[in-house]
Amino acid sequence: MSRATFARRFSTLTGLSPMRYVTWRRMNTARGLLRDTDLSVEEIASRVGYGSPFALSHAFRRAHGEAPLRYRRLRRPGAGEDSTPHHTLNHSL
């Protein structure tokens, strides 16, 4: 199967291009790790496939409009504000 055919079929099935899907998966995993663990941003970056905490922070801000540690602080259970996970990914990536 050609690359173009794969990308077209993948997009038809998921509604996202392959790269946007990978980014969505990474951000979804990072959100969960930020919310549910005490792992450092460096460790989370490594686990979700970013080469540095800066790269993860940049992608996270672009996708969610806030830094990873701010996300953690505001969305951890008992944070005092809405602890509901942010379910939308900025599709202008």
Residue, then its C-alpha position, 0 to 999 in steps of 0.5 A: m500500500s502506498r503512503a498516500t493510500f494509507a494516509r487517505r484510508f487512515s484519515t477516513l477511518t479516524g478523522l485525523s491524519p496519521m501525524r495528528y493521530v500520533t500527536w493526539r495519542r501522545m497528548n492524551t497519554a501525557r495528560g493522564l500521566l500529568r493528572d495521575t502520577d508524580l512523574s517529572v515532565e522530563e520522564i513524561a516527555s520520554r515516555v510519550g516519545y518527545g526528545s526533551p521536556f521543552a519539546l513536550s511543553h511546546a507541543f502541550r501548550r500548542a494543543h491545550g493552551e497551557a503548560p504541562l505543570r499548570y495543567r497538572r496543578l489545575r486538574r489533579p483530583g482535589a485541585g479545587e477547580d474543574s478536575t475534568p480532563h480537557h477532551t479536545l485537541n486543538h486541531s490547528l496543529 
